Amino acid sequence: MSASSKGRIAFLLGNTLVFALGGLAVKAVSLVLMPLYTTALTAGEYGTAELLNSAIEIVLPLLSLGVVEALYRFSIDDDVPKDELFAGSLVVLGGGALCTGVLCALGSAVWGMEHAGSFFVLFCSVCLFKATTQLARGMGHVRRFVAYGLINALAMVVSTYLLLFRAHLGVEGYLWSFTIGYLVGGLVAFLGSAEYRLLAPFRVDRALLRRMLVYSLPLVPNLLSWWLVSVSGRYVVLWGSGVVAAGLFTAASKMPALVNIVASVFQQAWQYSTAREIDSPDRGAFFGSVLRGYSLATLSTAGLVIALNRPISRVMLQAEFSEGWRYVPLLMLVASFGVISIFFESFYQALKNSGVLMASTAMGAVVNVILGVALVPFMGPWGAGLAGAVAYALILVVRAYDLGRRIDLPIDRPRLTYQLALLIGITACMSFDSGSWLTAVAWVCLGLLATSDMTVLTSGARAVTESLGHRNRGVLRRL
């Protein structure tokens, strides 16, 4: 590996660490809190609460016109007035909150929707948190951005304990614990980055707002399509198998969040690196080496979690949720296809070409919904998992093929296919009550998967050794 590639990879890993400490604290905490959720809530309550919480992912980009994405992107540019940028974003978010309030009021009064008020307050708190923290991130407040994410997570942990475990508030307590976390994190960001100074006087530049919406509106269909691919299975299970099955399926889907956490930590830093390197003359070598390391790390992590599924599930899936372990291996395979396909998404953003990006995601969403509706009545949650796997695999194939024609991106297809085949084998072995021989086969497949790219392993070990050597020499010089 060249010195240039080593420097770029070191830069990428450094940014990954920063975003890991900040933006993903809530995701990690929600996973750690799973034993508390599955102890304090019934399967039906948890299914309802999580479905409402997940609905924010589709309501927010739809009713806010994706303006949070534009707020972050434009806040990076030095020539954009931050006061007018922030004011325009708040106007759009305020309009989205107003629309959400009207819909929640109608839902409660006309259709008897439960928890409508709590959902509305949760939506407003998410808007506040997203706007304030993404503005701080765009303005270069990296350390403070990390702190805001950690404060958000800490507030959510405390409120979850008080509202669910002590007060036994059920679904309302679950939703309000997230609301309190977002409110505290958002208010701290608003004060800590002195964003209040940008609001006096309150000025909205219509031309700037128009530019922001031109950028953000095309991203909304892609965000909604991703939601359909990743979350719609829960609603199809609710429709086809009832709220209890949806609760089990949703609880089991929290386990694959381990892989999603690893991938989304990396993805934020990867977006920046691809934008910087997309026009570099030696970009192919850099992109290829990162892809090999990324696929080995994420797929090996997924294989390890699947192999340890039963003992992990005994801790995380309590009481009536215990049968959810059966769905974890298939959902972990689905997540693995997903994180590999998301890796390619950053290239389209760097190229500023969203056509194939949106088309591939939309294809996956349509396939996922159609297969889910067709399979769930006969297979239950298994049908939703299988539909998700097919959808993500389709997205992966389309993007890999298309990018191979657009940029210099060396993809070792035989090796990647071999790795995915091993992961499928592990999934098949660990999905059922099996004897010791199937468990042994799964661990053999995991060993083959973890050692499937010795070049990445040896170069990674060498890089870590060199980094530790440099650090130790620096300590000795200071002594």
C-alpha positions as CSV (number, residue, x, y, z in Angstrom):
1,M,0.0,0.0,0.0
2,S,1.4,3.4,-1.0
3,A,2.1,6.2,1.5
4,S,-0.6,8.2,-0.1
5,S,-3.2,5.5,0.4
6,K,-2.1,5.0,4.0
7,G,-2.6,8.6,4.7
8,R,-6.0,8.7,3.1
9,I,-7.1,5.6,5.0
10,A,-5.7,7.0,8.3
11,F,-7.8,10.2,7.6
12,L,-10.9,8.1,6.9
13,L,-10.5,6.1,10.1
14,G,-9.9,9.2,12.1
15,N,-13.2,10.7,10.8
16,T,-14.9,7.4,11.4
17,L,-13.9,7.6,15.1
18,V,-15.3,11.1,15.5
19,F,-18.7,10.2,14.1
20,A,-18.8,7.0,16.0
21,L,-18.5,8.9,19.3
22,G,-21.2,11.4,18.3
23,G,-24.0,10.7,15.9
24,L,-24.4,7.0,16.7
25,A,-24.6,7.1,20.5
26,V,-28.4,6.8,20.4
27,K,-28.4,3.8,18.1
28,A,-25.9,2.0,20.4
29,V,-27.9,2.9,23.5
30,S,-31.2,1.7,22.0
31,L,-29.5,-1.6,21.4
32,V,-28.1,-1.8,25.0
33,L,-31.6,-0.9,26.4
34,M,-33.2,-3.9,24.6
35,P,-33.3,-6.1,27.7
36,L,-35.1,-3.3,29.6
37,Y,-37.6,-2.8,26.7
38,T,-38.4,-6.5,26.4
39,T,-38.8,-6.7,30.2
40,A,-41.0,-3.6,30.7
41,L,-43.2,-3.9,27.6
42,T,-45.3,-6.7,26.2
43,A,-44.7,-7.8,22.6
44,G,-47.8,-5.9,21.5
45,E,-46.7,-2.7,23.3
46,Y,-43.2,-2.8,22.0
47,G,-44.4,-3.5,18.5
48,T,-46.7,-0.4,18.7
49,A,-44.1,1.8,20.2
50,E,-41.4,0.9,17.8
51,L,-43.6,1.2,14.8
52,L,-44.5,4.8,15.9
53,N,-40.9,5.6,16.5
54,S,-39.9,4.2,13.1
55,A,-42.6,6.2,11.4
56,I,-40.6,9.4,12.2
57,E,-38.1,8.2,9.6
58,I,-40.7,8.6,6.8
59,V,-42.7,11.5,8.2
60,L,-39.6,13.8,8.8
61,P,-38.1,13.8,5.3
62,L,-41.5,13.9,3.6
63,L,-43.0,16.8,5.6
64,S,-39.7,18.7,6.0
65,L,-38.8,18.3,2.3
66,G,-35.5,16.9,3.3
67,V,-34.3,20.3,4.3
68,V,-32.0,18.9,7.1
69,E,-29.8,17.4,4.4
70,A,-29.5,20.8,2.7
71,L,-28.8,22.5,6.0
72,Y,-25.8,20.3,6.6
73,R,-24.5,20.5,3.1
74,F,-24.8,24.3,2.7
75,S,-23.4,25.0,6.2
76,I,-20.1,23.6,5.0
77,D,-19.7,26.4,2.5
78,D,-18.0,29.6,3.8
79,D,-19.9,31.9,1.4
80,V,-23.4,30.9,2.7
81,P,-24.8,33.2,5.4
82,K,-25.4,30.9,8.4
83,D,-28.2,33.1,9.8
84,E,-30.2,33.0,6.6
85,L,-29.5,29.3,6.2
86,F,-30.7,28.5,9.7
87,A,-33.7,30.7,9.5
88,G,-34.8,29.2,6.2
89,S,-34.4,25.7,7.5
90,L,-36.5,26.5,10.6
91,V,-39.3,27.9,8.5
92,V,-39.5,24.6,6.5
93,L,-39.3,22.5,9.6
94,G,-41.9,24.6,11.3
95,G,-44.2,24.1,8.4
96,G,-43.6,20.3,8.6
97,A,-44.4,20.4,12.3
98,L,-47.6,22.3,11.6
99,C,-48.7,19.7,9.0
100,T,-47.8,16.9,11.4
101,G,-49.8,18.5,14.2
102,V,-52.9,18.8,11.9
103,L,-52.5,15.1,10.8
104,C,-52.1,13.9,14.4
105,A,-55.2,15.9,15.5
106,L,-57.2,14.4,12.6
107,G,-55.9,11.0,13.4
108,S,-56.9,11.2,17.0
109,A,-60.3,12.8,16.5
110,V,-61.5,11.0,13.3
111,W,-59.7,7.7,13.3
112,G,-59.1,7.2,17.1
113,M,-55.3,7.1,16.7
114,E,-53.7,6.4,20.0
115,H,-50.5,8.2,21.2
116,A,-51.0,10.9,18.5
117,G,-50.0,13.7,20.9
118,S,-46.8,11.9,22.0
119,F,-45.9,11.3,18.4
120,F,-46.3,15.0,17.5
121,V,-44.0,16.0,20.4
122,L,-41.5,13.4,19.3
123,F,-41.5,14.7,15.8
124,C,-40.9,18.3,17.0
125,S,-38.0,17.1,19.2
126,V,-36.4,15.2,16.4
127,C,-36.6,18.4,14.2
128,L,-34.9,20.4,16.9
129,F,-32.1,17.9,17.4
130,K,-31.5,17.3,13.7
131,A,-31.4,21.0,12.8
132,T,-29.1,22.2,15.7
133,T,-26.7,19.3,15.6
134,Q,-26.3,19.2,11.8
135,L,-25.7,22.9,11.7
136,A,-23.0,22.6,14.4
137,R,-21.4,19.7,12.5
138,G,-21.4,21.8,9.2
139,M,-19.9,24.8,11.0
140,G,-16.9,22.6,12.1
141,H,-17.9,22.1,15.7
142,V,-16.7,18.5,15.6
143,R,-15.9,17.9,19.3
144,R,-19.2,19.6,20.3
145,F,-21.1,17.5,17.8
146,V,-19.7,14.4,19.5
147,A,-20.7,15.9,22.9
148,Y,-24.3,16.6,21.7
149,G,-24.7,13.0,20.6
150,L,-23.5,11.7,23.9
151,I,-25.7,14.0,25.9
152,N,-28.7,12.9,23.8
153,A,-27.9,9.3,24.6
154,L,-27.4,9.9,28.3
155,A,-30.7,11.8,28.6
156,M,-32.5,8.9,26.9
157,V,-31.0,6.3,29.2
158,V,-32.0,8.2,32.3
159,S,-35.5,8.9,31.0
160,T,-36.0,5.3,29.8
161,Y,-35.1,4.0,33.3
162,L,-37.5,6.5,35.0
163,L,-40.4,6.3,32.6
164,L,-40.4,2.6,31.8
165,F,-38.8,0.8,34.7
166,R,-39.9,3.0,37.5
167,A,-43.1,4.6,36.4
168,H,-44.3,1.8,34.1
169,L,-45.7,4.1,31.5
170,G,-45.6,1.6,28.7
171,V,-45.8,2.9,25.1
172,E,-46.1,6.5,26.3
173,G,-43.0,6.1,28.4
174,Y,-41.1,4.6,25.5
175,L,-42.0,7.5,23.2
176,W,-41.3,10.2,25.8
177,S,-37.9,8.8,26.6
178,F,-36.8,9.4,23.0
179,T,-38.5,12.8,23.1
180,I,-36.6,13.9,26.2
181,G,-33.3,12.7,24.8
182,Y,-33.8,14.6,21.5
183,L,-35.0,17.8,23.4
184,V,-32.0,17.8,25.8
185,G,-29.5,17.1,23.0
186,G,-31.0,19.8,20.7
187,L,-31.2,22.5,23.4
188,V,-27.6,21.9,24.4
189,A,-26.5,22.1,20.8
190,F,-28.6,25.3,20.3
191,L,-26.9,26.9,23.3
192,G,-23.4,25.3,23.1
193,S,-22.8,26.4,19.5
194,A,-24.4,29.8,20.1
195,E,-26.9,29.2,17.3
196,Y,-29.4,31.6,19.0
197,R,-27.2,34.4,17.8
198,L,-28.1,33.5,14.2
199,L,-31.8,34.2,14.9
200,A,-31.6,37.9,15.7
201,P,-32.7,39.4,13.4
202,F,-34.6,36.5,11.8
203,R,-34.0,36.7,8.0
204,V,-35.0,34.3,5.3
205,D,-33.3,34.5,1.9
206,R,-35.8,33.2,-0.6
207,A,-33.2,32.6,-3.2
208,L,-31.0,30.6,-0.8
209,L,-34.1,28.6,0.4
210,R,-34.9,27.8,-3.2
211,R,-31.4,26.5,-3.8
212,M,-31.6,24.4,-0.6
213,L,-34.9,22.8,-1.8
214,V,-33.5,22.2,-5.3
215,Y,-30.8,20.2,-3.6
216,S,-32.9,18.4,-1.0
217,L,-36.2,17.6,-2.8
218,P,-34.6,14.9,-5.1
219,L,-33.2,13.2,-2.0
220,V,-36.7,12.7,-0.5
221,P,-37.7,9.8,-2.9
222,N,-34.5,8.1,-2.1
223,L,-34.9,8.4,1.7
224,L,-38.5,7.2,1.4
225,S,-37.5,4.3,-0.7
226,W,-34.8,3.3,1.8
227,W,-37.4,3.4,4.5
228,L,-39.7,1.1,2.5
229,V,-36.8,-1.3,2.0
230,S,-35.6,-1.3,5.6
231,V,-38.8,-0.8,7.7
232,S,-41.8,-1.7,5.6
233,G,-41.4,-5.4,6.5
234,R,-42.5,-4.6,10.0
235,Y,-45.8,-3.1,8.8
236,V,-46.4,-6.0,6.4
237,V,-45.9,-8.4,9.3
238,L,-48.3,-6.3,11.3
239,W,-50.9,-6.5,8.5
240,G,-50.4,-10.2,7.7
241,S,-49.6,-11.8,11.1
242,G,-50.8,-9.3,13.8
243,V,-49.2,-7.0,16.4
244,V,-47.6,-9.8,18.5
245,A,-45.7,-11.2,15.5
246,A,-44.7,-7.6,14.5
247,G,-43.4,-7.1,18.0
248,L,-41.2,-10.3,17.8
249,F,-40.0,-9.3,14.3
250,T,-39.2,-5.8,15.3
251,A,-37.4,-6.9,18.5
252,A,-35.4,-9.4,16.4
253,S,-34.5,-6.7,13.9
254,K,-32.6,-4.8,16.7
255,M,-29.9,-7.5,16.7
256,P,-28.8,-6.7,13.1
257,A,-28.4,-3.1,14.3
258,L,-24.9,-4.3,15.4
259,V,-23.9,-4.4,11.7
260,N,-25.8,-1.3,10.9
261,I,-24.0,0.6,13.7
262,V,-20.6,-0.4,12.3
263,A,-21.7,0.6,8.8
264,S,-23.3,3.9,9.5
265,V,-20.4,5.0,11.7
266,F,-18.1,4.4,8.7
267,Q,-20.6,5.8,6.2
268,Q,-20.5,9.4,7.4
269,A,-16.7,9.5,7.1
270,W,-16.8,7.6,3.8
271,Q,-19.1,10.2,2.2
272,Y,-16.5,12.9,2.8
273,S,-13.6,10.8,1.6
274,T,-15.3,9.8,-1.7
275,A,-16.1,13.5,-2.4
276,R,-12.5,14.4,-1.9
277,E,-11.0,11.5,-3.9
278,I,-13.5,11.1,-6.7
279,D,-11.3,13.0,-9.2
280,S,-7.9,11.7,-7.9
281,P,-5.8,9.9,-10.6
282,D,-5.2,6.9,-8.3
283,R,-8.7,6.7,-6.9
284,G,-9.2,3.1,-8.1
285,A,-6.6,1.6,-5.8
286,F,-7.9,3.6,-2.8
287,F,-11.5,2.7,-3.4
288,G,-10.7,-0.9,-4.1
289,S,-8.7,-1.4,-0.9
290,V,-11.4,0.3,1.2
291,L,-14.1,-1.9,-0.3
292,R,-12.2,-5.0,0.5
293,G,-11.6,-4.0,4.1
294,Y,-15.1,-2.8,4.6
295,S,-16.7,-6.0,3.2
296,L,-14.4,-8.2,5.3
297,A,-15.1,-6.3,8.5
298,T,-18.9,-6.0,8.1
299,L,-19.6,-9.5,6.8
300,S,-17.3,-11.1,9.5
301,T,-19.1,-9.1,12.2
302,A,-22.4,-10.3,10.9
303,G,-21.2,-13.9,10.8
304,L,-20.0,-13.7,14.4
305,V,-23.3,-12.2,15.6
306,I,-25.2,-15.0,13.8
307,A,-23.0,-17.7,15.3
308,L,-23.5,-16.2,18.8
309,N,-27.2,-15.6,18.2
310,R,-28.6,-17.9,20.8
311,P,-26.6,-16.7,23.8
312,I,-27.0,-13.0,22.8
313,S,-30.8,-13.5,22.3
314,R,-31.1,-15.0,25.7
315,V,-29.8,-11.7,27.2
316,M,-31.5,-9.3,24.8
317,L,-34.9,-10.9,24.1
318,Q,-36.6,-11.5,27.4
319,A,-39.8,-13.3,28.3
320,E,-42.3,-13.5,25.4
321,F,-39.8,-12.1,23.0
322,S,-37.5,-15.1,23.4
323,E,-38.9,-16.8,20.2
324,G,-37.6,-13.8,18.2
325,W,-34.2,-15.5,18.0
326,R,-35.4,-17.5,15.0
327,Y,-35.6,-14.5,12.8
328,V,-32.2,-12.9,13.8
329,P,-30.0,-14.9,11.3
330,L,-32.1,-14.1,8.3
331,L,-32.4,-10.4,9.3
332,M,-28.7,-10.2,9.9
333,L,-28.1,-11.5,6.3
334,V,-30.6,-8.8,5.1
335,A,-28.6,-6.2,6.9
336,S,-25.3,-7.4,5.4
337,F,-26.6,-7.0,1.9
338,G,-27.9,-3.6,2.9
339,V,-24.6,-2.3,4.3
340,I,-22.6,-3.4,1.2
341,S,-25.1,-1.7,-1.1
342,I,-25.0,1.5,1.0
343,F,-21.2,1.6,0.6
344,F,-21.8,2.3,-3.1
345,E,-24.3,5.1,-2.4
346,S,-21.5,7.6,-1.5
347,F,-20.1,7.4,-5.0
348,Y,-23.3,8.7,-6.5
349,Q,-23.4,11.6,-4.0
350,A,-19.8,12.4,-4.9
351,L,-20.6,12.3,-8.6
352,K,-23.7,14.4,-8.0
353,N,-25.7,11.8,-10.0
354,S,-28.8,10.7,-8.1
355,G,-30.6,9.1,-11.0
356,V,-29.4,5.4,-10.7
357,L,-29.2,5.9,-6.9
358,M,-32.9,6.7,-6.6
359,A,-33.9,4.2,-9.3
360,S,-32.1,1.3,-7.7
361,T,-33.5,2.1,-4.3
362,A,-37.0,2.4,-5.7
363,M,-36.7,-1.0,-7.5
364,G,-35.7,-2.5,-4.2
365,A,-38.6,-0.9,-2.4
366,V,-41.1,-2.1,-4.9
367,V,-39.7,-5.7,-4.8
368,N,-39.7,-5.7,-1.0
369,V,-43.3,-4.6,-0.7
370,I,-44.6,-6.9,-3.4
371,L,-42.7,-10.0,-2.1
372,G,-43.6,-9.1,1.5
373,V,-47.3,-8.9,0.8
374,A,-47.1,-12.1,-1.2
375,L,-45.1,-14.2,1.3
376,V,-46.0,-13.0,4.7
377,P,-49.6,-14.5,4.7
378,F,-48.0,-17.9,4.1
379,M,-44.6,-17.6,5.8
380,G,-45.2,-15.0,8.5
381,P,-42.1,-13.0,9.5
382,W,-39.9,-15.3,7.5
383,G,-41.6,-13.9,4.3
384,A,-40.7,-10.3,5.3
385,G,-37.1,-11.3,6.0
386,L,-36.8,-13.1,2.6
387,A,-38.4,-10.2,0.8
388,G,-35.8,-7.8,2.4
389,A,-32.9,-10.0,1.4
390,V,-34.0,-10.2,-2.2
391,A,-34.6,-6.4,-2.3
392,Y,-31.2,-5.5,-0.9
393,A,-29.4,-8.0,-3.2
394,L,-31.1,-6.4,-6.2
395,I,-29.9,-2.9,-5.1
396,L,-26.4,-4.2,-4.6
397,V,-26.2,-5.9,-8.0
398,V,-27.6,-2.9,-9.9
399,R,-25.3,-0.4,-8.2
400,A,-22.1,-2.5,-8.5
401,Y,-22.8,-3.0,-12.2
402,D,-23.6,0.6,-12.9
403,L,-20.6,2.1,-11.0
404,G,-18.3,-0.3,-12.8
405,R,-19.1,1.6,-16.0
406,R,-18.8,5.1,-14.5
407,I,-15.6,5.1,-12.4
408,D,-12.4,3.2,-11.7
409,L,-13.7,0.9,-9.0
410,P,-12.0,-2.5,-8.9
411,I,-14.5,-5.0,-7.4
412,D,-13.2,-8.4,-6.6
413,R,-16.5,-10.1,-7.5
414,P,-15.4,-13.7,-7.0
415,R,-14.1,-12.9,-3.5
416,L,-17.2,-10.9,-2.5
417,T,-19.5,-13.7,-3.8
418,Y,-17.5,-16.2,-1.8
419,Q,-17.8,-14.1,1.3
420,L,-21.6,-13.7,0.9
421,A,-22.0,-17.4,0.2
422,L,-20.2,-18.3,3.4
423,L,-22.5,-15.8,5.3
424,I,-25.6,-17.5,3.7
425,G,-24.3,-20.8,4.9
426,I,-23.9,-19.5,8.5
427,T,-27.4,-18.1,8.3
428,A,-28.9,-21.5,7.1
429,C,-27.1,-23.4,9.9
430,M,-28.1,-21.1,12.7
431,S,-31.8,-20.4,11.8
432,F,-33.3,-23.5,13.3
433,D,-33.0,-25.7,16.4
434,S,-30.1,-27.7,15.2
435,G,-27.6,-30.3,16.4
436,S,-24.0,-29.7,17.3
437,W,-22.9,-30.6,13.8
438,L,-24.7,-27.7,12.2
439,T,-23.2,-25.4,14.8
440,A,-19.7,-26.8,14.0
441,V,-20.3,-26.2,10.3
442,A,-21.4,-22.6,11.0
443,W,-18.1,-21.9,13.0
444,V,-16.0,-23.4,10.2
445,C,-17.8,-21.1,7.7
446,L,-17.1,-18.2,10.0
447,G,-13.4,-19.1,10.2
448,L,-13.2,-19.3,6.4
449,L,-15.1,-15.9,6.1
450,A,-12.8,-14.1,8.6
451,T,-9.7,-15.3,6.8
452,S,-11.1,-14.9,3.2
453,D,-8.8,-11.8,2.5
454,M,-5.4,-12.3,4.0
455,T,-4.0,-9.3,2.2
456,V,-6.4,-7.0,4.1
457,L,-5.6,-8.7,7.4
458,T,-1.8,-8.5,7.0
459,S,-1.8,-4.9,5.8
460,G,-4.2,-3.9,8.5
461,A,-2.1,-5.6,11.2
462,R,1.0,-3.9,9.8
463,A,-0.7,-0.5,9.8
464,V,-1.8,-0.9,13.4
465,T,1.7,-2.0,14.4
466,E,3.3,1.0,12.7
467,S,0.8,3.4,14.3
468,L,1.5,2.0,17.8
469,G,5.2,2.2,17.1
470,H,5.0,5.9,16.1
471,R,2.9,6.6,19.2
472,N,5.3,4.8,21.6
473,R,8.3,6.7,20.1
474,G,6.4,9.9,20.6
475,V,5.8,9.1,24.3
476,L,9.5,8.2,24.8
477,R,10.6,11.5,23.3
478,R,8.3,13.4,25.6
479,L,9.8,11.5,28.6
